[in-house]
Amino acid sequence: MRSISERDLAVLIPLLARKILELKQELSEIETRHDARADGAIKDRMQIQEMLAQYDGILETLRAEYEQGLAEGVNLPGYDDLTRHIFVKDD
């Protein structure tokens, strides 16, 4: 038995995907700064990389749960529909 409903997952998945995107952008900004090799920047990068690894793992677990619900006939948007707008760059 699932501990969270597919409807709740449909809300949580885009939020987590957005947070992952923000962390990736933050990491990219740190890596392009002139002081990227400073101790503080290195520590920040390591922390963000650890969070990204954790969040990516959580997102994959949530995706599997959500897709299992969809396979069982839950009438909700597909996983890609939940995250497509997050990973599209604004022009």
LUMKE-263117 format. One record per atom (N, C-alpha, C, CB): residue number from 0; atom name; x, y, z. Coordinates in steps of 0.1 Angstrom, whole numbers. Last residue first. Glycine has a CB too. Layout:
! LUMKE-263117
<r num="NUM" atomo="CA" xx="X" yy="Y" zz="Z"/>
...
This chain:
! LUMKE-263117
<r num="90" atomo="N" xx="125" yy="319" zz="-230"/>
<r num="90" atomo="CA" xx="132" yy="327" zz="-240"/>
<r num="90" atomo="C" xx="130" yy="342" zz="-237"/>
<r num="90" atomo="CB" xx="128" yy="324" zz="-254"/>
<r num="89" atomo="N" xx="131" yy="294" zz="-206"/>
<r num="89" atomo="CA" xx="123" yy="306" zz="-210"/>
<r num="89" atomo="C" xx="131" yy="314" zz="-220"/>
<r num="89" atomo="CB" xx="119" yy="314" zz="-198"/>
<r num="88" atomo="N" xx="134" yy="259" zz="-213"/>
<r num="88" atomo="CA" xx="140" yy="272" zz="-210"/>
<r num="88" atomo="C" xx="131" yy="283" zz="-215"/>
<r num="88" atomo="CB" xx="154" yy="273" zz="-217"/>
<r num="87" atomo="N" xx="118" yy="233" zz="-196"/>
<r num="87" atomo="CA" xx="118" yy="241" zz="-209"/>
<r num="87" atomo="C" xx="124" yy="255" zz="-205"/>
<r num="87" atomo="CB" xx="104" yy="243" zz="-215"/>
<r num="86" atomo="N" xx="115" yy="220" zz="-173"/>
<r num="86" atomo="CA" xx="128" yy="219" zz="-179"/>
<r num="86" atomo="C" xx="128" yy="226" zz="-193"/>
<r num="86" atomo="CB" xx="131" yy="204" zz="-181"/>
<r num="85" atomo="N" xx="89" yy="226" zz="-165"/>
<r num="85" atomo="CA" xx="100" yy="230" zz="-156"/>
<r num="85" atomo="C" xx="113" yy="230" zz="-164"/>
<r num="85" atomo="CB" xx="101" yy="221" zz="-144"/>
<r num="84" atomo="N" xx="71" yy="216" zz="-184"/>
<r num="84" atomo="CA" xx="72" yy="230" zz="-183"/>
<r num="84" atomo="C" xx="84" yy="235" zz="-174"/>
<r num="84" atomo="CB" xx="60" yy="236" zz="-177"/>
<r num="83" atomo="N" xx="74" yy="187" zz="-178"/>
<r num="83" atomo="CA" xx="79" yy="193" zz="-191"/>
<r num="83" atomo="C" xx="81" yy="208" zz="-190"/>
<r num="83" atomo="CB" xx="68" yy="190" zz="-201"/>
<r num="82" atomo="N" xx="64" yy="175" zz="-155"/>
<r num="82" atomo="CA" xx="77" yy="182" zz="-154"/>
<r num="82" atomo="C" xx="82" yy="189" zz="-167"/>
<r num="82" atomo="CB" xx="87" yy="171" zz="-151"/>
<r num="81" atomo="N" xx="39" yy="165" zz="-161"/>
<r num="81" atomo="CA" xx="41" yy="171" zz="-148"/>
<r num="81" atomo="C" xx="54" yy="180" zz="-148"/>
<r num="81" atomo="CB" xx="41" yy="161" zz="-137"/>
<r num="80" atomo="N" xx="43" yy="152" zz="-185"/>
<r num="80" atomo="CA" xx="34" yy="163" zz="-185"/>
<r num="80" atomo="C" xx="36" yy="171" zz="-172"/>
<r num="80" atomo="CB" xx="20" yy="159" zz="-187"/>
<r num="79" atomo="N" xx="58" yy="130" zz="-176"/>
<r num="79" atomo="CA" xx="64" yy="140" zz="-185"/>
<r num="79" atomo="C" xx="56" yy="153" zz="-185"/>
<r num="79" atomo="CB" xx="66" yy="135" zz="-199"/>
<r num="78" atomo="N" xx="37" yy="115" zz="-163"/>
<r num="78" atomo="CA" xx="49" yy="121" zz="-156"/>
<r num="78" atomo="C" xx="55" yy="132" zz="-163"/>
<r num="78" atomo="CB" xx="59" yy="110" zz="-152"/>
<r num="77" atomo="N" xx="4" yy="123" zz="-174"/>
<r num="77" atomo="CA" xx="16" yy="115" zz="-174"/>
<r num="77" atomo="C" xx="27" yy="123" zz="-167"/>
<r num="77" atomo="CB" xx="20" yy="112" zz="-188"/>
<r num="76" atomo="N" xx="-24" yy="133" zz="-152"/>
<r num="76" atomo="CA" xx="-15" yy="135" zz="-163"/>
<r num="76" atomo="C" xx="-2" yy="126" zz="-163"/>
<r num="76" atomo="CB" xx="-10" yy="150" zz="-164"/>
<r num="75" atomo="N" xx="-47" yy="106" zz="-142"/>
<r num="75" atomo="CA" xx="-39" yy="118" zz="-139"/>
<r num="75" atomo="C" xx="-30" yy="121" zz="-151"/>
<r num="75" atomo="CB" xx="-31" yy="118" zz="-126"/>
<r num="74" atomo="N" xx="-64" yy="82" zz="-132"/>
<r num="74" atomo="CA" xx="-66" yy="92" zz="-143"/>
<r num="74" atomo="C" xx="-60" yy="105" zz="-139"/>
<r num="74" atomo="CB" xx="-81" yy="94" zz="-145"/>
<r num="73" atomo="N" xx="-51" yy="51" zz="-127"/>
<r num="73" atomo="CA" xx="-54" yy="64" zz="-121"/>
<r num="73" atomo="C" xx="-54" yy="74" zz="-132"/>
<r num="73" atomo="CB" xx="-43" yy="68" zz="-110"/>
<r num="72" atomo="N" xx="-44" yy="25" zz="-136"/>
<r num="72" atomo="CA" xx="-56" yy="32" zz="-141"/>
<r num="72" atomo="C" xx="-60" yy="45" zz="-135"/>
<r num="72" atomo="CB" xx="-67" yy="23" zz="-140"/>
<r num="71" atomo="N" xx="-20" yy="14" zz="-131"/>
<r num="71" atomo="CA" xx="-32" yy="8" zz="-125"/>
<r num="71" atomo="C" xx="-45" yy="15" zz="-128"/>
<r num="71" atomo="CB" xx="-30" yy="8" zz="-109"/>
<r num="70" atomo="N" xx="-3" yy="31" zz="-143"/>
<r num="70" atomo="CA" xx="-5" yy="18" zz="-149"/>
<r num="70" atomo="C" xx="-17" yy="11" zz="-143"/>
<r num="70" atomo="CB" xx="8" yy="10" zz="-147"/>
<r num="69" atomo="N" xx="-4" yy="52" zz="-124"/>
<r num="69" atomo="CA" xx="-10" yy="54" zz="-138"/>
<r num="69" atomo="C" xx="-12" yy="41" zz="-145"/>
<r num="69" atomo="CB" xx="0" yy="63" zz="-146"/>
<r num="68" atomo="N" xx="9" yy="39" zz="-103"/>
<r num="68" atomo="CA" xx="-5" yy="43" zz="-102"/>
<r num="68" atomo="C" xx="-11" yy="46" zz="-115"/>
<r num="68" atomo="CB" xx="-6" yy="56" zz="-93"/>
<r num="67" atomo="N" xx="34" yy="38" zz="-115"/>
<r num="67" atomo="CA" xx="27" yy="25" zz="-111"/>
<r num="67" atomo="C" xx="12" yy="28" zz="-109"/>
<r num="67" atomo="CB" xx="33" yy="19" zz="-98"/>
<r num="66" atomo="N" xx="41" yy="64" zz="-117"/>
<r num="66" atomo="CA" xx="38" yy="56" zz="-129"/>
<r num="66" atomo="C" xx="32" yy="43" zz="-127"/>
<r num="66" atomo="CB" xx="52" yy="54" zz="-137"/>
<r num="65" atomo="N" xx="44" yy="70" zz="-90"/>
<r num="65" atomo="CA" xx="34" yy="77" zz="-98"/>
<r num="65" atomo="C" xx="31" yy="69" zz="-110"/>
<r num="65" atomo="CB" xx="39" yy="91" zz="-102"/>
<r num="64" atomo="N" xx="66" yy="54" zz="-83"/>
<r num="64" atomo="CA" xx="53" yy="53" zz="-76"/>
<r num="64" atomo="C" xx="42" yy="58" zz="-84"/>
<r num="64" atomo="CB" xx="54" yy="60" zz="-62"/>
<r num="63" atomo="N" xx="86" yy="64" zz="-100"/>
<r num="63" atomo="CA" xx="82" yy="50" zz="-101"/>
<r num="63" atomo="C" xx="68" yy="48" zz="-94"/>
<r num="63" atomo="CB" xx="92" yy="41" zz="-95"/>
<r num="62" atomo="N" xx="87" yy="91" zz="-91"/>
<r num="62" atomo="CA" xx="83" yy="88" zz="-105"/>
<r num="62" atomo="C" xx="78" yy="73" zz="-106"/>
<r num="62" atomo="CB" xx="95" yy="90" zz="-115"/>
<r num="61" atomo="N" xx="97" yy="87" zz="-66"/>
<r num="61" atomo="CA" xx="84" yy="92" zz="-67"/>
<r num="61" atomo="C" xx="78" yy="89" zz="-81"/>
<r num="61" atomo="CB" xx="84" yy="107" zz="-64"/>
<r num="60" atomo="N" xx="123" yy="77" zz="-73"/>
<r num="60" atomo="CA" xx="114" yy="69" zz="-65"/>
<r num="60" atomo="C" xx="99" yy="73" zz="-66"/>
<r num="60" atomo="CB" xx="118" yy="69" zz="-50"/>
<r num="59" atomo="N" xx="133" yy="99" zz="-86"/>
<r num="59" atomo="CA" xx="131" yy="87" zz="-93"/>
<r num="59" atomo="C" xx="122" yy="77" zz="-86"/>
<r num="59" atomo="CB" xx="145" yy="80" zz="-95"/>
<r num="58" atomo="N" xx="133" yy="118" zz="-65"/>
<r num="58" atomo="CA" xx="124" yy="120" zz="-77"/>
<r num="58" atomo="C" xx="122" yy="107" zz="-85"/>
<r num="58" atomo="CB" xx="130" yy="131" zz="-86"/>
<r num="57" atomo="N" xx="153" yy="106" zz="-49"/>
<r num="57" atomo="CA" xx="139" yy="108" zz="-44"/>
<r num="57" atomo="C" xx="129" yy="109" zz="-55"/>
<r num="57" atomo="CB" xx="138" yy="119" zz="-34"/>
<r num="56" atomo="N" xx="175" yy="109" zz="-66"/>
<r num="56" atomo="CA" xx="171" yy="96" zz="-61"/>
<r num="56" atomo="C" xx="156" yy="96" zz="-56"/>
<r num="56" atomo="CB" xx="180" yy="91" zz="-50"/>
<r num="55" atomo="N" xx="176" yy="137" zz="-67"/>
<r num="55" atomo="CA" xx="174" yy="129" zz="-79"/>
<r num="55" atomo="C" xx="169" yy="115" zz="-76"/>
<r num="55" atomo="CB" xx="187" yy="128" zz="-87"/>
<r num="54" atomo="N" xx="181" yy="143" zz="-40"/>
<r num="54" atomo="CA" xx="169" yy="148" zz="-46"/>
<r num="54" atomo="C" xx="166" yy="140" zz="-59"/>
<r num="54" atomo="CB" xx="169" yy="162" zz="-49"/>
<r num="53" atomo="N" xx="207" yy="133" zz="-37"/>
<r num="53" atomo="CA" xx="196" yy="128" zz="-29"/>
<r num="53" atomo="C" xx="183" yy="131" zz="-36"/>
<r num="53" atomo="CB" xx="197" yy="135" zz="-15"/>
<r num="52" atomo="N" xx="221" yy="147" zz="-57"/>
<r num="52" atomo="CA" xx="221" yy="132" zz="-57"/>
<r num="52" atomo="C" xx="210" yy="127" zz="-49"/>
<r num="52" atomo="CB" xx="235" yy="127" zz="-52"/>
<r num="51" atomo="N" xx="217" yy="173" zz="-47"/>
<r num="51" atomo="CA" xx="212" yy="169" zz="-61"/>
<r num="51" atomo="C" xx="211" yy="154" zz="-62"/>
<r num="51" atomo="CB" xx="221" yy="175" zz="-72"/>
<r num="50" atomo="N" xx="231" yy="172" zz="-23"/>
<r num="50" atomo="CA" xx="216" yy="174" zz="-23"/>
<r num="50" atomo="C" xx="210" yy="170" zz="-36"/>
<r num="50" atomo="CB" xx="213" yy="189" zz="-21"/>
<r num="49" atomo="N" xx="257" yy="169" zz="-33"/>
<r num="49" atomo="CA" xx="251" yy="159" zz="-24"/>
<r num="49" atomo="C" xx="236" yy="160" zz="-24"/>
<r num="49" atomo="CB" xx="257" yy="160" zz="-10"/>
<r num="48" atomo="N" xx="260" yy="193" zz="-47"/>
<r num="48" atomo="CA" xx="261" yy="180" zz="-54"/>
<r num="48" atomo="C" xx="255" yy="169" zz="-46"/>
<r num="48" atomo="CB" xx="275" yy="177" zz="-58"/>
<r num="47" atomo="N" xx="258" yy="211" zz="-26"/>
<r num="47" atomo="CA" xx="248" yy="211" zz="-37"/>
<r num="47" atomo="C" xx="248" yy="198" zz="-44"/>
<r num="47" atomo="CB" xx="250" yy="223" zz="-46"/>
<r num="46" atomo="N" xx="282" yy="205" zz="-12"/>
<r num="46" atomo="CA" xx="269" yy="204" zz="-6"/>
<r num="46" atomo="C" xx="257" yy="203" zz="-16"/>
<r num="46" atomo="CB" xx="266" yy="215" zz="4"/>
<r num="45" atomo="N" xx="301" yy="210" zz="-32"/>
<r num="45" atomo="CA" xx="300" yy="197" zz="-27"/>
<r num="45" atomo="C" xx="286" yy="195" zz="-20"/>
<r num="45" atomo="CB" xx="311" yy="194" zz="-16"/>
<r num="44" atomo="N" xx="297" yy="238" zz="-35"/>
<r num="44" atomo="CA" xx="295" yy="229" zz="-46"/>
<r num="44" atomo="C" xx="293" yy="215" zz="-41"/>
<r num="44" atomo="CB" xx="307" yy="229" zz="-56"/>
<r num="43" atomo="N" xx="305" yy="247" zz="-9"/>
<r num="43" atomo="CA" xx="291" yy="250" zz="-15"/>
<r num="43" atomo="C" xx="288" yy="240" zz="-26"/>
<r num="43" atomo="CB" xx="289" yy="264" zz="-20"/>
<r num="42" atomo="N" xx="332" yy="240" zz="-10"/>
<r num="42" atomo="CA" xx="323" yy="234" zz="0"/>
<r num="42" atomo="C" xx="308" yy="236" zz="-4"/>
<r num="42" atomo="CB" xx="324" yy="241" zz="14"/>
<r num="41" atomo="N" xx="341" yy="256" zz="-30"/>
<r num="41" atomo="CA" xx="342" yy="242" zz="-31"/>
<r num="41" atomo="C" xx="333" yy="235" zz="-22"/>
<r num="41" atomo="CB" xx="357" yy="237" zz="-28"/>
<r num="40" atomo="N" xx="336" yy="281" zz="-19"/>
<r num="40" atomo="CA" xx="329" yy="277" zz="-32"/>
<r num="40" atomo="C" xx="329" yy="262" zz="-33"/>
<r num="40" atomo="CB" xx="335" yy="284" zz="-44"/>
<r num="39" atomo="N" xx="353" yy="281" zz="3"/>
<r num="39" atomo="CA" xx="339" yy="283" zz="5"/>
<r num="39" atomo="C" xx="331" yy="278" zz="-7"/>
<r num="39" atomo="CB" xx="335" yy="297" zz="8"/>
<r num="38" atomo="N" xx="378" yy="279" zz="-10"/>
<r num="38" atomo="CA" xx="374" yy="269" zz="-1"/>
<r num="38" atomo="C" xx="358" yy="269" zz="1"/>
<r num="38" atomo="CB" xx="380" yy="270" zz="13"/>
<r num="37" atomo="N" xx="379" yy="287" zz="-45"/>
<r num="37" atomo="CA" xx="380" yy="291" zz="-31"/>
<r num="37" atomo="C" xx="373" yy="280" zz="-22"/>
<r num="37" atomo="CB" xx="373" yy="305" zz="-28"/>
<r num="36" atomo="N" xx="373" yy="282" zz="-71"/>
<r num="36" atomo="CA" xx="383" yy="273" zz="-64"/>
<r num="36" atomo="C" xx="385" yy="277" zz="-50"/>
<r num="36" atomo="CB" xx="396" yy="273" zz="-72"/>
<r num="35" atomo="N" xx="357" yy="302" zz="-79"/>
<r num="35" atomo="CA" xx="351" yy="288" zz="-79"/>
<r num="35" atomo="C" xx="361" yy="279" zz="-72"/>
<r num="35" atomo="CB" xx="349" yy="283" zz="-93"/>
<r num="34" atomo="N" xx="359" yy="329" zz="-82"/>
<r num="34" atomo="CA" xx="364" yy="323" zz="-70"/>
<r num="34" atomo="C" xx="359" yy="309" zz="-68"/>
<r num="34" atomo="CB" xx="360" yy="332" zz="-58"/>
<r num="33" atomo="N" xx="346" yy="336" zz="-106"/>
<r num="33" atomo="CA" xx="360" yy="337" zz="-105"/>
<r num="33" atomo="C" xx="366" yy="330" zz="-93"/>
<r num="33" atomo="CB" xx="365" yy="351" zz="-106"/>
<r num="32" atomo="N" xx="319" yy="313" zz="-114"/>
<r num="32" atomo="CA" xx="325" yy="325" zz="-107"/>
<r num="32" atomo="C" xx="340" yy="324" zz="-107"/>
<r num="32" atomo="CB" xx="319" yy="325" zz="-93"/>
<r num="31" atomo="N" xx="310" yy="289" zz="-125"/>
<r num="31" atomo="CA" xx="315" yy="300" zz="-134"/>
<r num="31" atomo="C" xx="320" yy="312" zz="-127"/>
<r num="31" atomo="CB" xx="303" yy="304" zz="-143"/>
<r num="30" atomo="N" xx="302" yy="274" zz="-103"/>
<r num="30" atomo="CA" xx="313" yy="269" zz="-111"/>
<r num="30" atomo="C" xx="318" yy="280" zz="-121"/>
<r num="30" atomo="CB" xx="308" yy="257" zz="-119"/>
<r num="29" atomo="N" xx="280" yy="289" zz="-94"/>
<r num="29" atomo="CA" xx="292" yy="287" zz="-86"/>
<r num="29" atomo="C" xx="304" yy="283" zz="-94"/>
<r num="29" atomo="CB" xx="289" yy="277" zz="-74"/>
<r num="28" atomo="N" xx="262" yy="284" zz="-115"/>
<r num="28" atomo="CA" xx="267" yy="298" zz="-112"/>
<r num="28" atomo="C" xx="280" yy="298" zz="-104"/>
<r num="28" atomo="CB" xx="256" yy="306" zz="-105"/>
<r num="27" atomo="N" xx="258" yy="257" zz="-114"/>
<r num="27" atomo="CA" xx="264" yy="262" zz="-126"/>
<r num="27" atomo="C" xx="270" yy="276" zz="-123"/>
<r num="27" atomo="CB" xx="254" yy="263" zz="-137"/>
<r num="26" atomo="N" xx="245" yy="256" zz="-89"/>
<r num="26" atomo="CA" xx="258" yy="249" zz="-91"/>
<r num="26" atomo="C" xx="265" yy="255" zz="-103"/>
<r num="26" atomo="CB" xx="256" yy="234" zz="-92"/>
<r num="25" atomo="N" xx="222" yy="269" zz="-96"/>
<r num="25" atomo="CA" xx="230" yy="275" zz="-85"/>
<r num="25" atomo="C" xx="244" yy="269" zz="-87"/>
<r num="25" atomo="CB" xx="225" yy="272" zz="-71"/>
<r num="24" atomo="N" xx="211" yy="251" zz="-114"/>
<r num="24" atomo="CA" xx="215" yy="265" zz="-119"/>
<r num="24" atomo="C" xx="224" yy="271" zz="-109"/>
<r num="24" atomo="CB" xx="202" yy="273" zz="-120"/>
<r num="23" atomo="N" xx="207" yy="230" zz="-98"/>
<r num="23" atomo="CA" xx="216" yy="228" zz="-109"/>
<r num="23" atomo="C" xx="220" yy="242" zz="-114"/>
<r num="23" atomo="CB" xx="209" yy="220" zz="-121"/>
<r num="22" atomo="N" xx="188" yy="240" zz="-80"/>
<r num="22" atomo="CA" xx="201" yy="236" zz="-75"/>
<r num="22" atomo="C" xx="211" yy="235" zz="-86"/>
<r num="22" atomo="CB" xx="200" yy="223" zz="-68"/>
<r num="21" atomo="N" xx="167" yy="244" zz="-98"/>
<r num="21" atomo="CA" xx="173" yy="256" zz="-92"/>
<r num="21" atomo="C" xx="186" yy="252" zz="-86"/>
<r num="21" atomo="CB" xx="163" yy="261" zz="-80"/>
<r num="20" atomo="N" xx="161" yy="217" zz="-105"/>
<r num="20" atomo="CA" xx="166" yy="227" zz="-116"/>
<r num="20" atomo="C" xx="172" yy="239" zz="-109"/>
<r num="20" atomo="CB" xx="154" yy="231" zz="-124"/>
<r num="19" atomo="N" xx="153" yy="208" zz="-80"/>
<r num="19" atomo="CA" xx="165" yy="202" zz="-87"/>
<r num="19" atomo="C" xx="170" yy="212" zz="-97"/>
<r num="19" atomo="CB" xx="161" yy="189" zz="-93"/>
<r num="18" atomo="N" xx="130" yy="223" zz="-77"/>
<r num="18" atomo="CA" xx="141" yy="225" zz="-68"/>
<r num="18" atomo="C" xx="154" yy="220" zz="-74"/>
<r num="18" atomo="CB" xx="137" yy="218" zz="-54"/>
<r num="17" atomo="N" xx="114" yy="213" zz="-98"/>
<r num="17" atomo="CA" xx="118" yy="227" zz="-98"/>
<r num="17" atomo="C" xx="130" yy="229" zz="-89"/>
<r num="17" atomo="CB" xx="106" yy="236" zz="-94"/>
<r num="16" atomo="N" xx="111" yy="187" zz="-89"/>
<r num="16" atomo="CA" xx="118" yy="189" zz="-101"/>
<r num="16" atomo="C" xx="122" yy="203" zz="-103"/>
<r num="16" atomo="CB" xx="109" yy="185" zz="-113"/>
<r num="15" atomo="N" xx="96" yy="192" zz="-66"/>
<r num="15" atomo="CA" xx="109" yy="186" zz="-64"/>
<r num="15" atomo="C" xx="117" yy="188" zz="-77"/>
<r num="15" atomo="CB" xx="108" yy="172" zz="-61"/>
<r num="14" atomo="N" xx="72" yy="202" zz="-78"/>
<r num="14" atomo="CA" xx="79" yy="210" zz="-69"/>
<r num="14" atomo="C" xx="94" yy="205" zz="-67"/>
<r num="14" atomo="CB" xx="72" yy="209" zz="-55"/>
<r num="13" atomo="N" xx="64" yy="180" zz="-94"/>
<r num="13" atomo="CA" xx="69" yy="193" zz="-101"/>
<r num="13" atomo="C" xx="76" yy="202" zz="-91"/>
<r num="13" atomo="CB" xx="57" yy="200" zz="-106"/>
<r num="12" atomo="N" xx="59" yy="161" zz="-73"/>
<r num="12" atomo="CA" xx="69" yy="158" zz="-83"/>
<r num="12" atomo="C" xx="73" yy="171" zz="-90"/>
<r num="12" atomo="CB" xx="63" yy="149" zz="-94"/>
<r num="11" atomo="N" xx="37" yy="171" zz="-57"/>
<r num="11" atomo="CA" xx="51" yy="170" zz="-52"/>
<r num="11" atomo="C" xx="61" yy="169" zz="-62"/>
<r num="11" atomo="CB" xx="52" yy="158" zz="-42"/>
<r num="10" atomo="N" xx="14" yy="168" zz="-73"/>
<r num="10" atomo="CA" xx="18" yy="181" zz="-67"/>
<r num="10" atomo="C" xx="33" yy="181" zz="-63"/>
<r num="10" atomo="CB" xx="9" yy="185" zz="-55"/>
<r num="9" atomo="N" xx="14" yy="141" zz="-78"/>
<r num="9" atomo="CA" xx="12" yy="150" zz="-89"/>
<r num="9" atomo="C" xx="16" yy="164" zz="-85"/>
<r num="9" atomo="CB" xx="-2" yy="149" zz="-95"/>
<r num="8" atomo="N" xx="14" yy="130" zz="-52"/>
<r num="8" atomo="CA" xx="26" yy="129" zz="-60"/>
<r num="8" atomo="C" xx="26" yy="139" zz="-72"/>
<r num="8" atomo="CB" xx="28" yy="115" zz="-65"/>
<r num="7" atomo="N" xx="-13" yy="135" zz="-46"/>
<r num="7" atomo="CA" xx="-3" yy="142" zz="-39"/>
<r num="7" atomo="C" xx="11" yy="142" zz="-46"/>
<r num="7" atomo="CB" xx="-1" yy="136" zz="-25"/>
<r num="6" atomo="N" xx="-24" yy="117" zz="-65"/>
<r num="6" atomo="CA" xx="-27" yy="131" zz="-66"/>
<r num="6" atomo="C" xx="-17" yy="139" zz="-58"/>
<r num="6" atomo="CB" xx="-41" yy="133" zz="-60"/>
<r num="5" atomo="N" xx="-14" yy="93" zz="-55"/>
<r num="5" atomo="CA" xx="-9" yy="97" zz="-68"/>
<r num="5" atomo="C" xx="-12" yy="112" zz="-70"/>
<r num="5" atomo="CB" xx="-15" yy="89" zz="-80"/>
<r num="4" atomo="N" xx="-7" yy="94" zz="-20"/>
<r num="4" atomo="CA" xx="-15" yy="92" zz="-31"/>
<r num="4" atomo="C" xx="-9" yy="98" zz="-44"/>
<r num="4" atomo="CB" xx="-29" yy="99" zz="-29"/>
<r num="3" atomo="N" xx="15" yy="76" zz="0"/>
<r num="3" atomo="CA" xx="12" yy="89" zz="-5"/>
<r num="3" atomo="C" xx="3" yy="86" zz="-18"/>
<r num="3" atomo="CB" xx="24" yy="97" zz="-8"/>
<r num="2" atomo="N" xx="21" yy="50" zz="7"/>
<r num="2" atomo="CA" xx="19" yy="59" zz="18"/>
<r num="2" atomo="C" xx="15" yy="73" zz="13"/>
<r num="2" atomo="CB" xx="32" yy="60" zz="26"/>
<r num="1" atomo="N" xx="5" yy="22" zz="-8"/>
<r num="1" atomo="CA" xx="13" yy="34" zz="-9"/>
<r num="1" atomo="C" xx="10" yy="43" zz="3"/>
<r num="1" atomo="CB" xx="9" yy="42" zz="-22"/>
<r num="0" atomo="N" xx="8" yy="-12" zz="0"/>
<r num="0" atomo="CA" xx="0" yy="0" zz="0"/>
<r num="0" atomo="C" xx="9" yy="12" zz="0"/>
<r num="0" atomo="CB" xx="-10" yy="0" zz="12"/>
